[in-house]
Amino acid sequence: MAAQSGSSELAGGPAVVHTIELAARLTTLTARLVGRADLAQRARTLAERAAPLAAEDAAAYQEFLGTRSEAARERTIELPLRMADLAAEIAEVAAEAAAATEGAIGGDAKVGAILAEAAARAAALLVRVNGGDETAAAAATGRAARAAARV
């Protein structure tokens, strides 16, 4: 859920989204350097899919604060679940981009994989604190952890 500060930029969900976007940009940079246009495109697509979730998460939390409805609470769980899945996907793409490199050139993608793993874990935390099943994001966090471990 978003922080009560009223600023979506300072909230947990948008922070997760921005971390996913940063991981994707680092992955795109590395993929381009090694001539992997396919990976660069996948990373860009994932960043584009993640971007709207920041505002959606902030709006969902504001709705929850206003209504305290079950439907609004469910939305504050569903959005971080989507974030966790996207973070896992970008971690996998980042690990693949890093594997295509030699030496220091892979550093950006490696950092991207680690950031994506952190984003998946943070999203899973939001699922839990918002009242979701503790295991709901386990598959995504596991995928992200395995990808980050490869770098």
N, C-alpha and C positions, 0 to 999 in steps of 0.2 A: 504494500500500500504506500501511497505517497505520504511524505511527511506533512504534518499539519501546518507547516510554515506558509502554505499557500503558493509556494514556488515549486513548480514541477521540476525545475533544474536541480533542486536540492533533495529530491525524493529518491527513495531506494529504487523503485521501478525504472524511472528515467535514467538513473545512474547505471543500472544494469544495461539498459539499451545503449547508452553512450559507450559503455565498455565493449559491447558487441560490435558496435560500429567502428570503434578504434581497432579492435582485433581484425576486423574485416579489411580496413584500410591498410594495415601492416601486411596482411596476407596478400592483398592485391599488389602492393609495392614489390614484394618478393617474387610473386608469380610473374609479374611483367619482366623483372630483371632476368629471370631464367627462361623466358620465352614460353611460359605456360599460360596462354591466353584463356584456356578453358578454366583453369583455377582462378584466374583473375576475375573472370565473368561470374563464376559461382560465388566468389566472395562479395562482389558488388551486389549481386542479386540478394544474398542473405542480408547485407546491410540495408538494402532498400525494403526488404520485408520487415526488418526490425524497427526501422525508423518511426513508423506511426505508433508503435506500441508505447512510446514514452508519453505522448499526449493521451492515449487511450487509458493508460494506467492511472495517470493523474486524474482524469475525468471519472474513472471508475471509483477511485477512492473518495473523491468529493461527493459522488452520488451516494456511496455507502455512508459517509458521515451525515448526509442529509436525510437519508431514508432508513438506514439500519436494516434494510430489507435483505432477505436471504438471496434474492436474485442479484442484488448489488454486491453482496459478500462473495457469491460464486464468481462474479466477474473479476474480483480482486485476487482470486485464485487462478482462474483460467488464463489471465494475461501473463503472470509470471511463469506458468507452465509453458506457454508458447515461447517466452524468452529463453527458458532453459533449453528447449529443443533447438532454437536457433543458435544459441551459444555452443551447444554440442556440435551442431553442423559446422560452424565456423572453426571450431577447434580441430575438427577432422580435416577440413580444407587447409588450414594453416599447417598442420602436421605434414600433409601431403606436399605442400609447397616447400616446406623446410627440407623434406627428404630429397627434393629435386635440386638442392643446392650443395655447394662445397664451401667450407670455410665460413668466414664472417658474413658472407652475403645472406645466409639463412637466418641471421639473428633476428631480423624483424618478424619473420613468420614464426619463429620460435617464441618470441615475446607475445605475438598474437595468439598462439595456442594456449599459452599460460593465462593470458588475460581472458580468453574465452572460457577456460576452465573455471576461473574465478567468477565470471559472470553466471555460469551455469549453477555454481554453488550458491551464489547470492540469490539468484532467482528461486532456487529450491528453498532457501531460508524464507523468502517472502511467501511462498506457498504455505509453509508451515505456520508462520506467525499470523497469516490471514485466515487460519483455520482449516487448511487443506490437509489431506492425508500426508503423513510424513514420508511415505514411500512414493508419492505421486510423481515426483521429479527424479526418482532414483535412476531410471534408465538414462535420462539425459545427462545427469551428473557423472554416471559411470562411463558413458561414451566420451564425454569431455575429458575426464581423468585419464582414460586410456590413450586418447589422442595426445594430450599434453605430456604423458610419460614417454611417448615416442620421440620427443624432441630433446 
